[in-house]
């Protein structure tokens, strides 16, 4: 018997995409230098001498450190000092430092898990570290950009006379514009997602649970050295309307629509954010299911026609597709959003959104965005979720998401 079977691991001949398809030629060193330079340029434009980064996405973007990212997202233990000029220092990492890091130093406790009720004392130690680091550099600029730390850290820095600004927006601005290497990373992540989507579609039959389907996508991501999913967004049958219900133990039934959103942080840390809706046979889709699918696709296609370098969020929103009023209450949370290592700015809200009125912004060449649509009327059983991931070009867009639409719902 195969040793893998003895261990309870079933052999498969499909999950590792690189065995069946050539991976793009990605120059990791060049990509890292591009990203770090983008961060430093944003710090410079903000007049800051130093950026202090805590988010695992920010740390990976700046220096390609990947360690314990989900743990770091809720119990921050590592942080990064990025000066406008000078050595990059990472504090409190697990394992070997990445090539872009010049020095590794111990970390102060910046979470309650590590610092307990002594957080204010630990914050003062961190502020002293910042002061000493800038003295080492010979920098007299007291403006520092700080990302996602407890108020005690901000207070300690202010007490030492620092001008503290928000680093979150700076690194989001840096991440918006992608290099060709980053685009290739996204292409590969989407190809991995497509492989998982195809396996989900093959397995979608009566009696299979939503969680079993989702597990195929998650398995595919991990088998290709991907990271995680920001949610488990998959729903079927009477759970698909309204949207935003995560995968459950519900068993699929014949005649169901099955919708999902990959939200997949995949290989190289880049996101494949694609939504599709399947029909679960046997049988044929109803006319109403086809109408809903057409409505969703029409919104995506209309809004794709607006994508181009230089269009403002205001102008895009003014021209965006408007669904019939019956679908407004259950509409998606945005018309489109940026994406890179995860969902990112900009985010364009619907003009009829009563809770959020949006913010200014401009689409620029080499941004990557996801155009969204959810169509489901209040009180009806069915709904349809679609999403396309595209690169903004000078005159339009390049479609990056490649999984085909559903012929059975389009005929």
N, C-alpha and C positions, 0 to 999 in steps of 0.2 A: 504493500500500500504506500502511496505517496506520503512522504514525511509531513507535507503540509496538511494533508487530511488528518494525520494523527494529531496534529496540533489544533485541529478544528478550523483550519484556514482553507477555504475552498479555492482551488486554482481558477483563475480566469484568464482569458486571452484577449481582453478588450480594454481593461481599465487604464493602462499606461499609454497615453496618447502618443508619446514620442516613439513608441515601437511601430506605429502605423503611419505617422505623419512627421515630416521634418519641422522642427522647431525653428522660428526665426532666429537669425544671427544677431544676438543682443550683446552689445558691448557694455558690460556692467560697470567697468571703470569709467567710461565716458559718461554713462547715464548718471553715476554717482556724482561726478564732478559738476555736471550740468545742474543737478538738483541742489547741491550745496551752494553753488554760485547763485542760484535763484533765491535761496534763503538769505544769503548775505546781501544781495542787492536790495531785497525788501527791507532788511534792517537798516541799511544805509539810507534808503529813501525816507525811512521813518525817523532818521536822526538818532538811532540807538547805537550804543557801543556793543551791546551784547543781547543775545536771545537765549532764554532759558526754556527748554522744551520738555514736556512731560508726556504728552499723548503718545501712545505707541505708534500711531500712524505718522506723527510728526518726526519721531526719532528714526523710524525706518526711512522716511523720505529723505531726511537730512544726511544720514550716515549709513543707512542700510543695516541697522541693528534690529533683529527680529525677535529676540529672546522673550519668552513668556508674555506675549502681547496681550492676551485676554486678561491675565492676572494683573498686568500693568494698567489695564484700562479701568480697573476698579480698586486696586490697591497699588498705587504708584510707588515704585521702589527705586526706579532708575530715572535719571534726568540728564539733560545734555546742555552744555554751555557752548554756544556758537558765537564767537566774537566776529565783528565785521572784519577785523584783521587779527591774525594770531592763531594759536593752536586750538583745535576742537577737543573738548574734554568731556568724557562721559563718566557719570558717577553711578556706582552700584550696579554693575552688569553681571550677568551670568555667562561664563564661558569666555572665549577669545573675543577681543574687540575687532570691529570691522576696520578695513584699511584706511578709511577716511578719518578715523579717530586718532589723534596725536597722543592722548594721555588718558589713563584710567585712574580715577580717584574714588575713595569711599563716598558713600551717599549719606546725607543726613536723613532723618526720618521725616518724610513729607506726607505720610498717611497716618490715620489714627491707629491702624493695625500695628504699625511699627513704633509710633511715638506715644500712643496713649494720651493721658491727660497732660503730658509735657510738650504738647505741640508748639506752644508759644516759645518755650525755651529752645526747641530744635529749630524753629524758624529763625530765631536770632543767630544761631550758629550758621545757618544757611546764608543769611544776609552778610555775615562776616566773611564767609567764603567768597561771596561775590565781590565784596570790597577788596579782598586780598588778591583775587584773580585779576581784577582790573589794574591793581597796583603792579602785579607781575608784568602785565602788558604795557605798562606805562601810559594807560589811557586815563584821561581826566574827564571824559564824557560820562555824566552821571545818569543818563537815560538808559534804562534796561527794559527789554520786552519780555514779559513773563506770561506763560501759558498754563491755564488750568491748575492752579495751586490753591491751597487753603488761604482764606483772608489773613491768617496769622503771618504767612510769608510776605504778603504784600505790605502788611503793617510794619513788619520788621525792616523791610527795605526802605519804606518811607521814613522810619525813625532814624535811619542812617543817612538820610538826605538824598536818596535816589529818586529820580523821576521815573515812575513805573507806568509803562504802557502795556496794552494788551497784545500779546504775540499771536493769538489765535487767528486774527484776521490777516496778519502778515504772512504766515505760512500758508494759509488758504490761498492768498493771492499768488504766492510762489508756485503752488501746486497746480493752478489753473492752466497754465500753458505747458503743453507736453512736448518733450523731445521725440525724435523718431524712434529711439530705443524704447521709450515709455509706450508709444503707440503700438510697437511690436509686442511688448509685454501684455497690453490689453488685448491685442488680437489673439495671443496664445491663451490667455485666461478665458476668452469667449469660446475658443475652440474646445477647451476642456469642458466648459459649461454645456456646449452643444452635445458633446459625447454623453454627458449625464442626462441631458434632456431627452436624447434619443432612447436611452435605456428606460427612463421614466415612461415615455410614450409606449414602448414595447410592453411594459409591465402593467399599463393602465387597463384593467379589466375588472368586471364585477368580483367583489370579494377581497380585493387588495385594499389595504388601508392607506390613507393619506400619508401616514408616517412611514410606511414601507416605501412609498414612492419617493418621499423626500430623502430617505436614507440612501437611495441610489445616487442622487445628486451629491450628497455630502461625501459618500464613499469615493466617487469619481474625483472630487476636488482633492481629498486627502491623498489618494493614490498618485496624483500628479504634483504633489508637494505644494498644494494650496493651503490656505490658512483656515478661514472660517466663513460662516454665513451670518450676516447681520440680523437675520430673522429666519423663521421657518414658514415663509409665506406661501402656503399651498392650501387650497380649499376646493371642495367639490359639492355638487348637488345643492342641497338647501343651505349649505354653509358658504357658498360663493357670493351670495348677496345678502347683506352688504359685504364689501371687501374688508381687508385687514383682519382676517381670522387665520391664525397659524395652523399648521398641520395638526391633525387630531387622529384618534383611533377609528374615526368613521370609515366604514367600508364603502368603496365605490359601488354604484349601481348602474345598470344599463340605462342609457339616456342622460347620464350626468354630464355637465360641463365640469372640467377640471382646470383650474387656473393657478398659476404660480408666478413668483417673482424670485429670480435666482439670488439676488443680493449677495453675491459670492465674491469674497476676497480670496482670489485664486493664486496661481503661481506668480512668483516675483512680488507678491503683495498687491497686485492690481486687480481691480474689480470688474467682474462680468455681471452686468445688471440688466437682465433681459426678462421680459414677461411674455408668456404665451398662454393660450387657452385651448385645451383639447376637448374632443368629444369622446366619451366612453361608450363603446358599442357593447353588444351588438345592436343593430338598428341604425337609424339615420337621424341627424339633427332635425329638430322642429324648425318651422319657418321663423318662429320668434327667436330662437337661438341664432339663426343665420342673420336676422335683422340686427340683433344686438352686436354681433361680430362685425357686421358692415359698418355700424355706427362707430365702433371703436377704431376700426381701420381707417375710416374716413377722417377722423380727428387726427390720427397719427400722420397720415399722408398730407393733409392740409398744412399741419404745423411744420412738417419737414420742408415744405416749399418755402417757408419763411426763414429757414436757417441760413445765415451767411455772416461773414466777418463784418463787424461794425453795426449790426442792428442792436438797438437798445432794448432792454427788457420792457420798457414802456411801449415802444412801437410794436414789439412782438405780441404783447398782451392785447393791444388794441386790435390787432389783425388775426388773433388766434381763433381757432374753430370754436363755435358755440353749439353745444349739444341741445336737443330739445329740452324744454323745461322739466319734463318728467324725470330726467336723469341728473338734475342739478344737485339734489340733496345728497345723493350717494357718490358724487363725482370724486375723482382722485384728489390728493392733497396739493398737487401742483401740475402745471402744464409741462414743465421740464425741470431738470436739475443737472448740475455738473457732476462728473464722476471721474475718479482717478484711482487712488488707492482705496477709496471708499466713496460714498456719496459726499459731494462737496458743493460749495457755492459755484455759480449762482443758482438760485431757486426762483422760478417764476410762478407766482400764485395765480389762480383764476381771478379775473376781475370781479366776479360775484362772491368771492370769499369774504364772509362777514367778519371773520376772526383776524385775518391777516391782509394787510394792504400792500405788502411787498416792499421792495427797496430798489434803488437805482442800480444799473449795471449795464454792461455791453458784452455781447458775444464777440470773441476774438479768435482769429485763426489759430488752430491747434489746441483749442479747448476740446474736451470731450463731454458731450451732454447726453442725457437720456430723455426721450420724449415719451410721455405717459398717456394712457387712457384707461379709464374704467367706466363701463356702462352697465348700469343696473337700476331699474326703477323700483321705488319703494313699494313693498308688498308683493313683488314678483319673486319667483324662485331663482331665476337664472341671472347671471351677470357675466361679463367678459372683461378680462384684463389683458392688455397688450402694452409692450414697451420696446422701443428701438434705441440702440446705443450708436451714436454717430460722432464723427470727428468734424469739427467746424473747419471749413476751408475758405479761401478768399471769396469764392463766388457761390458757395453753397455748403455741401456736406459730403462726407464719405461714410457710407453705411458700414458699420463695424459688426453689428449683430447679424448673424448669417443663418440662424435656424429658420427654416421655411414656415410660412403661414399655413393655415389648415385648409386644404382644398375642400374637405367635406363641409366646412362652414362658409365657404365662399361660392359654392356652385348654385 
